[in-house]
Amino acid sequence: MPKELKTFRIGDVEIDFPVILAPLAGYSDLPFRTLCRSMGAPFCATEMLLDRCLMVKPNKPLYISRSDDDDHPIAGQIIGSEPETMAAAAELLDRRGFDVVDLNFACPVRKALRRKRGGYIMGEPELAIEITRAVIAASGKRPVTLKLRRAFKENDREHEAFWRIAEGAFDAGAAAICVHGRSVETRYTGPADWEFLASVKKRFPNNTVIGSGDLKNAHAAMDMFEQTGVDGVSIARGGLGNPWIFRQWCDLAEGREMYMPTLLEQKEVMTEHFRLATEFYGEVRGTRNMRKFGIKYATMHPKAKKLRVAFVAVKNAADWLAVLDNFYT
Ligand SMILES: Cc1cc2nc3c(=O)[nH]c(=O)nc-3n(C[C@H](O)[C@H](O)[C@H](O)COP(=O)(O)O)c2cc1C
């Protein structure tokens, strides 16, 4: 187990330790990122932002693309199908002060695939490279990164398109790639292929490679480092309901016993998360948003089933506090 907290770089952005918050549609908004940063997350990403939507009202940004002065370093992730619109969106992110521009070539959602976005591009290496080049040219000095899956189709054993995209992107000047070790076709089923992640790092020893997939807890994050040699790992579902995972990873890396929050500490963090969300969205939308986080937090609770039901019924701030008072004593 490493006894030091290794730093790593995405272009000129230095990241204090190598466990970062992944882009998570519906979850990695400003309130959740603020909370994760307070637990030690050194780098976060927005959820995927559709290039065209970003540009609709540049002076009144969508909630999902909002950030603030403390929310750095931050990657803005964009998704789209054309080099020109992706480049225009990247330029906007650059102007708005995002530290990194991340390109989503991984999303497996049917609507994205039908519209030739996200994971669709894993099967179109030339388009992927063209978009990467256009975005790098439009991003000023901001580093550009790619989110990839290991292949488009499960039976693409040769991964030929993957290697063409990765090599083309690094040749074009991409600062890092983040690889989710599943194919687009399998979406989220089956185990992520960590051996593939190891082969990617082996092929690009001098480039930044970040691993994603099956990082359920801090132990898994540590195992991914040891088994694959990647430079950083990207926490996704493992951070939902457990923002302590960043602190827990530090404990493991420094040889300490892993921090486990008491019920009372969980209550304090959930109170703060609710406060951040309702301040950001207003009470109605903030409460609606927090219901799905509540369901995730419930998994850590001894009465998880009953607590989930209680969170689903929450309608306002008073209900949220009442659920916390009832279950977290
Ligand atoms: C609810 C949800 C939303 C996601 N949204 C995004 C996204 O907007 N952009 C992206 O690149 N990946 C997204 N992902 C993929 C994750 O970043 C990550 O690569 C994937 O969940 C694998 O990691 P895990 O098995 O540790 O969860 C999403 C995953 C989930 C479960």
The ligand as a Tripos MOL2 file, in Angstrom:
@<TRIPOS>MOLECULE
LIG
   31    33     1     0     0
SMALL
NO_CHARGES

@<TRIPOS>ATOM
      1 C1        -26.0040    7.8250  -12.6420 C.3       1 LIG1
      2 C2        -24.7610    7.8890  -13.4740 C.ar      1 LIG1
      3 C3        -24.5060    9.0070  -14.2510 C.ar      1 LIG1
      4 C4        -23.3500    9.0740  -15.0310 C.ar      1 LIG1
      5 N1        -23.1090   10.1960  -15.7670 N.ar      1 LIG1
      6 C5        -21.9570   10.2960  -16.4780 C.ar      1 LIG1
      7 C6        -21.6580   11.4960  -17.2020 C.ar      1 LIG1
      8 O1        -22.4260   12.4640  -17.2200 O.2       1 LIG1
      9 N2        -20.4830   11.5240  -17.8910 N.ar      1 LIG1
     10 C7        -19.5940   10.4690  -17.8900 C.ar      1 LIG1
     11 O2        -18.5410   10.5440  -18.5030 O.2       1 LIG1
     12 N3        -19.8610    9.3450  -17.2030 N.ar      1 LIG1
     13 C8        -21.0060    9.2430  -16.4950 C.ar      1 LIG1
     14 N4        -21.2460    8.1090  -15.7740 N.ar      1 LIG1
     15 C9        -20.2430    7.0380  -15.7530 C.3       1 LIG1
     16 C10       -19.3400    7.1570  -14.5170 C.3       1 LIG1
     17 O3        -18.6000    8.3610  -14.5550 O.3       1 LIG1
     18 C11       -18.3830    5.9420  -14.4010 C.3       1 LIG1
     19 O4        -17.5250    5.9240  -15.5170 O.3       1 LIG1
     20 C12       -19.1290    4.6210  -14.3230 C.3       1 LIG1
     21 O5        -20.2040    4.7140  -13.3990 O.3       1 LIG1
     22 C13       -18.2080    3.4750  -13.8930 C.3       1 LIG1
     23 O6        -17.7390    3.6400  -12.5940 O.3       1 LIG1
     24 P1        -18.3720    2.8370  -11.3130 P.3       1 LIG1
     25 O7        -18.5770    1.3940  -11.7760 O.co2     1 LIG1
     26 O8        -17.3060    2.9730  -10.2540 O.co2     1 LIG1
     27 O9        -19.6520    3.5000  -10.9830 O.co2     1 LIG1
     28 C14       -22.4260    8.0030  -15.0310 C.ar      1 LIG1
     29 C15       -22.6860    6.8730  -14.2500 C.ar      1 LIG1
     30 C16       -23.8330    6.8000  -13.4840 C.ar      1 LIG1
     31 C17       -24.0740    5.5740  -12.6530 C.3       1 LIG1
@<TRIPOS>BOND
     1     1     2 1
     2     2     3 ar
     3     2    30 ar
     4     3     4 ar
     5     4     5 ar
     6     4    28 ar
     7     5     6 ar
     8     6     7 ar
     9     6    13 1
    10     7     8 2
    11     7     9 ar
    12     9    10 ar
    13    10    11 2
    14    10    12 ar
    15    12    13 ar
    16    13    14 ar
    17    14    15 1
    18    14    28 ar
    19    15    16 1
    20    16    17 1
    21    16    18 1
    22    18    19 1
    23    18    20 1
    24    20    21 1
    25    20    22 1
    26    22    23 1
    27    23    24 1
    28    24    25 2
    29    24    26 1
    30    24    27 1
    31    28    29 ar
    32    29    30 ar
    33    30    31 1
@<TRIPOS>SUBSTRUCTURE
     1 LIG1         1 GROUP 0 **** ****
